[in-house]
Amino acid sequence: MHFYTKNVHFPNKENAHEVSKTKPIYQTSAFSFTDFDDMENYFDGDKAYLYTRMGNPNSDDLGKGVAELEGAEMGVASAAGLSAILAGVLAVAKTGDHILATQDLYGGTWSMFSNDLKDFGIEVSFIDMEDRGAIESAIKENTVMLYSESITNPLLRVEDIEGLAKIASANKLYLMIDNTFATPYLIRPHEVGADIVAHSATKYIGGHSDVTAGVVSGSKELMTKAKGKVSMLGSNIGPFDAWLSVRGLKTLSVRMAKQCENAEALAKALNSQPGIAKVYYPKAASQTGNGAVVTIELEEDVDIMEFSKNLGWIKVVPTLAGLETSVTYPVATSHRPLPEETREKLGVTKQMIRISVGIEDERDIIDTFSEALVRTKAPSL
Ligand SMILES: *Cc1c(COP(=O)(O)O)cnc(C)c1O
């Protein structure tokens, strides 16, 4: 099956239901058995479900659906992107271990790695992942993992996953990639050597801004460990949230196709707009598109607060990946946890706006940004 077909036809016929075309929501905390003998069937492996924290048909569907598109043996769903990332990390790292992570991480991951993993006794060093020499010389005896993101935020750097996979395998390290911004529609990190792939399904996988969810994928061996972490840390996803995420996932291909097309057109149009100092948009990120996020840096003389008031129907939202175009202010949201000097070093500035491009007509999106620029530069018009 090709990507678009696979995208709609999981869950497959094996777990199709006789009456209901879509999978019902198993809104239950536990499963029942006819008698004690029957309950033994769970422990013998003949029955799949016992207690929802340890597994539920809806959360399994989400894990399976993403794993199938990513080309992984197994996927595990969890209550948020961050818990999926934590489960992936804890599948390979324990107290005393060291992780090398890219310095331009999503702010929440950066906080978890700098503070919470440290409290667990796992040390993380942040480095420039484009500097191969820096990676090689930062690898220590106790390093177990390289960690990066397929497309970074908000500067939209496209990671050389294949290159990192070579370094990882030469040094017997695991490679973990956060594929939230690209999704498997654009980039499939497992196919070029990543061992673990994590998603904030809150973003494009769910796609409708109505759920907080995460998925981690990889080999059966690693994901069995990750699933154990999700269930023992109690970060399992609720059945309804899993169901909503699966419903969103089925339209990933068509949403991404349209959103990437709109983003491409917007990036091109904004490139020649007066008032804009720089447009960040990936080139050749993949064969299917370059992503649905565009980051712009306004000229110093354009009042960014005023600009945000002139955007009409485009809402200010501190996240991305919804059906509707929205904007955010990275220094105040995703990158708020980072110290100012780190933000400056990365090039995340106070004149920067991250645009999450939606599925509207591209002409309306482009016109709204152009008009907002004109109005902000010359308020009397
Ligand atoms: C949002 C996001 C996360 C965190 O996901 P949550 O669902 O909010 O826990 C992690 N990585 C990236 C790249 C994100 O955009």
The ligand as an SDF file (V2000), in Angstrom:
LIG
                    3D

 15 15  0  0  0  0  0  0  0  0999 V2000
    4.7620   20.5410   21.1440 C   0  0  0  0  0  0  0  0  0  0  0  0
    6.0370   19.8320   20.9540 C   0  0  0  0  0  0  0  0  0  0  0  0
    6.4990   18.9080   21.9090 C   0  0  0  0  0  0  0  0  0  0  0  0
    5.7560   18.6420   23.1900 C   0  0  0  0  0  0  0  0  0  0  0  0
    4.5480   18.0410   22.9420 O   0  0  0  0  0  0  0  0  0  0  0  0
    3.2950   18.0930   23.9640 P   0  0  0  0  0  0  0  0  0  0  0  0
    2.2580   17.3370   23.2590 O   0  0  0  0  0  0  0  0  0  0  0  0
    2.9710   19.5170   24.2200 O   0  0  0  0  0  0  0  0  0  0  0  0
    3.7730   17.4130   25.2240 O   0  0  0  0  0  0  0  0  0  0  0  0
    7.6880   18.2510   21.6560 C   0  0  0  0  0  0  0  0  0  0  0  0
    8.4100   18.4910   20.5420 N   0  0  0  0  0  0  0  0  0  0  0  0
    7.9910   19.3760   19.6120 C   0  0  0  0  0  0  0  0  0  0  0  0
    8.8320   19.5940   18.4060 C   0  0  0  0  0  0  0  0  0  0  0  0
    6.7990   20.0810   19.7810 C   0  0  0  0  0  0  0  0  0  0  0  0
    6.4080   20.9690   18.8580 O   0  0  0  0  0  0  0  0  0  0  0  0
  1  2  1  0
  2  3  1  0
  2 14  2  0
  3  4  1  0
  3 10  2  0
  4  5  1  0
  5  6  1  0
  6  7  2  0
  6  8  1  0
  6  9  1  0
 10 11  1  0
 11 12  2  0
 12 13  1  0
 12 14  1  0
 14 15  1  0
M  END
$$$$
